[in-house]
């Protein structure tokens, strides 16, 4: 939505919006990495 607003609706991009955007994507990356780690660990423990 952020990129859509900036690209098509000429939304003003301020520093605080960019920082927030970065934090959201960083949190998403951490969430996905943790999910993958947990899934692999669970599979490894169930095989033994």
Beta strands, then each sheet from edge to edge (+ up, - down):
end
